Amino acid sequence: MARAIVGIVVLFCVWGRHPAEAAWSEWKPAGNDYYNDHDDSHLTCKAQVQALKAQVASLQYQLSLAGGLPGPGPYPGGCTWKMVFKIVAGVPGSSYALWRSRGGYNDQVHPSLTGHSHYRSPDLDRWSSLHVTKVKVSLVTQHQHTRDIIFNAHGSNRDNWFSKDRLISSPWTDLKTAPANFFSIQGDDRHGRRFFINRSYGGCAHDWGWLIVLDPGAECPWEKRVKSRGNNQILFSRKANSVQFEQDWPNVGQADALAIYTQSC
């Protein structure tokens, strides 16, 4: 099946645009560009074939999970990044509760960065079978990645990859070397601080850190500045190092979303 589909694409590349393509364009409902995130008009024929192979492999994998085809082994996405989780600032719910839940959430639609809802892939429940090698945490502002944190996920489980000893790269030069009193997805239960990378506590006026997603329960003045905007406010240091949240508020960034991607290769 996969070879047949790829063969058709090769013929299109060789003989030019097929008349059916125009008909397909006419069939799509007006105002809905379902493939806006996957515009391949600029790709070479070879690149289009490779992209199609990856899509077919991914579909085979999903079918195998449903019992429709023999399993192909590790997730075939390979070295591409696949979104498995997204939290949107201001949208109701708890980031940590969603992370710890089971099953998909809004997984029936493409997890586009332009979406205004949370997303959870059921892949999170199959972590050990996906052979995840890297994880990327991306902070998103105005639909663009503004900060990326990458972790080594070899031999990890769903939760422990988010740790200092697995850190590969980040936008903060001191993150690998500076002390940290919190570095985990669970974070600080008492204060509802999730996906929490924090340097030190010293009372509200002297809290230093790099990243935080605020669940309900804000107590400090610097948290209350954003809590009126709803749950899951995502704060981070705009600087090249940690930031003092209360005293250096102009250097505290606020992301629109936090997205997590996995890679298996």
Residue pairs with C-beta under 8 A, 6 or more apart in sequence:
1 56
2 53
2 56
2 57
2 60
5 52
5 56
6 49
6 52
6 53
6 56
9 45
9 48
9 49
9 52
10 45
10 49
12 18
12 21
13 45
13 48
13 49
14 45
28 34
37 110
37 112
40 47
40 48
40 51
43 51
54 76
54 77
54 78
54 80
57 72
57 76
57 77
58 76
58 77
60 69
60 72
60 76
61 71
61 72
61 75
61 76
63 69
64 70
64 71
64 72
65 71
65 126
74 129
74 130
74 131
74 264
75 82
75 123
75 130
75 131
75 264
77 263
77 264
78 263
78 264
78 265
79 263
79 265
80 263
81 136
81 261
81 262
81 263
82 121
82 123
82 261
82 262
82 263
83 111
83 119
83 121
83 259
83 260
83 261
84 120
84 121
84 123
84 124
84 260
84 261
84 262
85 98
85 99
85 119
85 120
85 121
85 124
85 259
85 260
86 111
86 113
86 115
86 118
86 119
86 257
86 258
86 259
86 260
87 95
87 98
87 118
87 213
87 232
87 234
87 257
87 258
88 115
88 116
88 117
88 118
88 232
88 256
88 257
89 229
89 230
89 232
89 233
89 234
89 254
89 255
89 256
89 257
90 229
90 230
90 231
90 232
90 233
91 116
91 117
91 118
91 230
91 231
91 232
92 230
92 231
93 118
93 231
93 232
94 194
94 215
94 216
94 231
94 232
95 118
95 194
95 195
95 213
95 215
95 231
95 232
95 258
96 185
96 186
96 187
96 194
96 215
98 105
98 118
98 120
99 120
99 124
99 185
99 194
101 120
102 122
102 125
103 120
103 122
103 125
104 120
104 121
104 122
105 118
105 119
105 120
106 115
106 117
106 118
106 119
106 120
107 119
107 120
107 121
107 122
109 115
111 119
111 121
111 259
113 140
113 143
113 144
113 257
113 259
114 143
123 130
123 262
124 158
125 158
127 156
127 157
127 158
128 157
130 262
130 264
131 264
132 153
132 156
132 161
132 262
132 263
132 264
133 152
133 153
133 154
133 263
133 264
133 265
134 150
134 151
134 152
134 153
134 168
134 262
134 263
135 150
135 151
135 153
135 156
135 161
135 162
135 260
135 261
135 262
135 263
136 148
136 149
136 150
136 151
136 260
136 261
136 262
136 263
137 148
137 149
137 150
137 151
137 162
137 195
137 258
137 259
137 260
138 145
138 147
138 148
138 149
138 258
138 259
138 260
138 261
139 145
139 146
139 147
139 148
139 211
139 234
139 236
139 253
139 255
139 257
139 258
140 146
140 255
140 256
140 257
140 258
140 259
141 253
141 255
141 256
142 256
143 256
145 259
146 253
146 255
147 170
147 171
147 236
147 253
147 255
148 169
148 170
148 171
149 167
149 169
149 170
149 171
149 211
150 167
150 168
150 169
150 170
151 161
151 162
151 163
151 166
151 167
151 168
152 161
152 166
152 167
152 168
153 161
153 166
153 262
153 263
156 166
159 184
159 185
159 186
160 166
162 183
162 184
162 185
162 195
163 183
163 184
164 175
164 176
164 180
164 183
167 175
167 176
170 176
170 210
171 240
172 210
172 237
172 239
172 240
172 241
172 242
173 240
173 241
174 240
174 241
174 242
175 197
175 210
175 242
178 199
178 241
178 242
179 199
179 200
180 197
180 198
180 199
181 198
181 199
181 200
181 201
182 188
182 193
182 196
182 197
182 198
182 209
183 196
183 197
183 198
184 196
185 194
185 195
186 194
186 196
187 193
187 194
187 195
187 196
187 198
187 212
187 213
188 196
188 198
190 217
191 217
191 218
191 219
192 214
192 215
192 216
192 217
192 218
193 212
193 213
193 214
193 215
194 212
194 213
194 214
194 215
195 211
195 212
195 213
195 258
196 209
196 211
196 212
196 213
197 209
197 210
197 211
197 212
198 207
198 208
198 209
198 210
198 212
199 208
199 209
199 210
199 242
200 206
200 207
200 208
201 207
202 208
204 219
204 220
204 221
204 222
204 246
205 246
205 247
206 244
206 246
206 247
207 220
207 222
207 244
207 245
207 246
208 242
208 243
208 244
208 245
209 237
209 242
209 243
209 245
210 236
210 237
210 242
210 243
211 234
211 235
211 236
211 237
212 234
212 235
212 236
213 232
213 233
213 234
213 235
213 258
214 223
214 226
214 227
214 231
214 232
214 233
214 234
214 235
215 231
215 232
216 231
218 224
218 227
220 245
220 246
221 246
222 245
222 246
222 249
222 252
223 233
225 249
226 233
226 235
226 254
227 233
233 254
234 254
234 255
234 256
234 257
234 258
235 245
235 252
235 253
235 254
235 255
236 252
236 253
236 255
237 243
237 251
237 252
237 253
238 251
238 252
238 253
239 248
239 251
243 251
243 252
245 252
